[in-house]
């Protein structure tokens, strides 16, 4: 398969070989004249072997990315390609519902790993472990350092990830809503505490308002491609 030799897409989108993999699976169906059955032992073994080989190739391709979060983003996109492309062809009617459920599980697993390696690190800067025994000046310095680190990492994360691509509109929307639901409440609480300590001086350090965060997240994952 010549497409397997191509580099992984810079935007983390699905690999060009995925179309050929799908074509192979459909050819296997037609060549064996399999209709809507779930118990063909020989075919299920062949299919499982193809899926294992595909996962191995994708994992190898993902290693081309230096950023661990982009590796999982890439894997998510490829499994999502299989899931979405399956719908009009009803491949699960042949492979069985377990086949489709495994693909969906892989999509979700890689979404969680992507977020853990990316946004969970940004969220760490919004956590404040302070108590009444701490001196006010120490707490103020700690909060200033935290918001400085948040500003830096949020800016860099968004700068990079706005060049990444999710082809499918529904998945992109779900990803962005998930980030908003996680990030905005934590940021709101942090900013509230920050203002409690610094009063009006807090605005000297706050680079992003709540609406700014909202709007910036809306522009993630567009890459150079249009949503489908």
C-alpha positions in Angstrom: 0.0 0.0 0.0 1.9 3.1 -1.2 -0.2 5.4 0.9 1.1 3.8 4.0 4.5 5.3 3.2 3.2 8.9 3.2 4.0 11.1 6.2 1.3 11.7 8.8 -0.6 14.9 8.0 0.8 18.0 9.7 -2.7 19.0 10.9 -3.3 15.7 12.6 -6.1 14.7 10.2 -6.8 11.2 9.0 -4.1 9.5 7.0 -4.5 9.0 3.2 -4.2 5.3 3.6 -7.5 5.1 5.5 -9.5 5.2 2.2 -7.5 2.2 0.9 -8.0 0.3 4.2 -11.8 0.8 3.9 -11.7 -0.2 0.2 -9.9 -3.4 1.2 -12.5 -4.2 3.8 -15.3 -3.7 1.4 -13.6 -5.7 -1.3 -13.2 -8.6 1.3 -16.9 -8.4 1.9 -17.8 -8.6 -1.8 -15.3 -11.2 -2.7 -16.7 -13.6 -0.1 -20.3 -12.8 -0.9 -21.0 -12.2 2.7 -24.4 -10.7 3.5 -25.9 -9.6 6.8 -24.3 -12.2 9.1 -22.4 -11.9 12.3 -21.1 -15.4 12.8 -18.6 -16.0 10.0 -15.6 -17.2 12.0 -13.1 -17.0 9.1 -14.1 -13.5 8.1 -14.1 -12.2 11.6 -10.5 -13.4 12.1 -9.4 -11.7 8.9 -11.2 -8.5 9.9 -9.6 -8.6 13.4 -6.2 -9.1 11.9 -6.7 -6.1 9.5 -7.8 -3.9 12.4 -4.8 -4.9 14.5 -2.5 -4.2 11.5 -4.2 -0.8 11.0 -3.7 0.1 14.6 -0.1 -0.8 14.5 0.5 1.3 11.3 -1.4 4.2 12.8 0.6 4.0 16.1 3.8 4.0 14.1 2.7 7.0 12.1 1.7 8.9 15.2 5.3 8.6 16.4 6.2 11.1 13.7 4.6 13.8 15.9 6.8 15.3 18.7 3.8 16.5 20.6 2.1 13.5 22.5 -1.3 15.3 22.5 -1.1 15.5 18.7 -0.4 11.8 18.5 -3.6 11.0 20.2 -5.4 13.7 18.2 -4.2 12.0 15.0 -5.4 8.6 16.3 -8.8 10.0 17.2 -9.2 11.5 13.7 -8.4 8.2 12.0 -10.7 6.0 14.1 -13.4 8.7 13.7 -12.9 8.4 9.9 -13.7 4.7 10.1 -16.7 5.3 12.3 -18.2 8.0 10.1 -17.5 6.3 6.8 -19.1 3.1 8.1 -22.6 4.8 8.4 -23.7 4.9 4.8 -22.2 1.5 4.1 -23.6 -0.3 7.1 -20.3 -2.2 7.6 -21.3 -3.1 11.1 -24.2 -5.1 9.7 -21.5 -7.5 8.4 -18.8 -7.1 11.0 -21.1 -7.0 13.9 -22.0 -4.3 16.4 -19.0 -5.1 18.5 -16.7 -3.9 15.7 -18.3 -0.5 15.6 -18.4 -0.3 19.4 -14.6 -1.0 19.5 -14.0 1.8 17.0 -16.1 4.3 19.1 -14.2 3.2 22.2 -10.9 4.0 20.5 -12.2 7.4 19.4 -13.2 8.2 23.0 -10.0 6.8 24.5 -7.8 9.0 22.3 -10.0 12.1 23.0 -9.3 11.5 26.7 -5.6 11.0 26.2 -5.4 14.1 24.0 -7.0 16.2 26.7 -4.9 14.7 29.4 -1.7 15.5 27.6 -2.8 19.0 26.5 -5.5 20.8 28.4 -5.2 19.1 31.8 -1.7 20.8 31.9 -3.2 24.2 31.3 -5.9 23.6 33.9 -3.2 22.8 36.5 -2.3 26.5 36.5 -5.8 27.4 37.7 -5.7 25.3 40.8 -5.0 27.2 44.0 -4.0 25.3 47.2 -4.1 28.2 49.7 -5.2 28.4 53.3 -5.6 31.0 56.1 -2.2 30.2 57.5 -0.4 31.6 54.4 0.8 35.1 54.4 -1.1 37.4 52.0 2.0 38.5 50.1 3.0 34.9 49.5 -0.5 34.1 48.2 -0.5 37.2 45.9 2.9 36.2 44.5 1.6 32.6 44.0 -1.5 33.8 42.1 0.5 36.2 40.0 2.8 33.3 39.0 -0.1 31.0 38.3 -1.9 33.5 36.0 1.3 34.3 34.2 1.9 30.6 33.5 -1.8 30.2 32.4 -1.6 33.1 30.0 1.6 31.7 28.5 0.4 28.1 28.1 -3.1 29.0 27.0 -1.8 31.3 24.3 0.7 28.7 23.0 -1.7 25.8 23.1 -4.3 27.7 21.1 -1.7 29.1 18.7 -0.7 25.5 17.9 -4.1 23.8 18.0 -5.8 26.3 15.7 -3.7 24.8 12.9 -4.9 21.2 13.8 -7.9 19.9 11.9 -11.0 17.9 12.8 -12.9 17.2 9.5 -16.2 16.3 11.1 -18.4 19.2 12.2 -20.1 17.3 15.0 -16.9 16.0 16.5 -15.2 19.4 16.4 -18.3 21.0 18.0 -18.3 18.4 20.8 -14.6 18.8 21.4 -14.9 22.6 21.7 -17.9 22.4 24.0 -16.1 19.9 26.2 -13.2 22.3 26.5 -15.4 25.2 27.3 -17.3 23.3 29.9 -14.1 22.3 31.6 -12.0 25.5 31.2 -14.4 28.3 31.6 -15.8 27.4 35.1 -12.3 26.8 36.4 -11.0 30.1 34.9 -14.0 32.0 36.3 -13.3 30.7 39.8 -9.6 31.5 39.5 -10.2 35.0 38.3 -12.7 35.6 41.1 -10.1 34.6 43.7 -7.5 36.7 41.9 -9.6 39.8 42.1 -10.4 39.2 45.7 -6.7 39.6 46.5 -5.6 42.2 44.0 -8.8 44.2 43.6 -8.6 46.6 40.6 -4.8 45.8 40.3 -5.8 42.3 39.0 -6.6 43.7 35.5 -2.9 44.4 35.0 -2.3 40.7 34.9 -5.5 39.3 33.3 -4.9 38.9 29.6 -8.1 37.1 28.8 -11.7 37.7 29.8 -14.3 35.0 29.8 -15.6 36.0 26.4 -12.1 36.0 25.0 -11.5 32.4 26.1 -14.9 31.4 24.6 -14.1 33.0 21.2 -10.6 31.7 21.0 -11.8 28.1 21.7 -14.4 28.5 18.9 -11.5 28.8 16.4 -9.6 25.7 17.3 -9.2 22.7 15.0 -10.0 24.4 11.7 -6.6 23.9 10.1 -6.7 24.7 6.4 -9.8 22.6 5.8 -13.5 23.2 5.9 -15.8 21.2 8.2 -17.8 18.4 6.8 
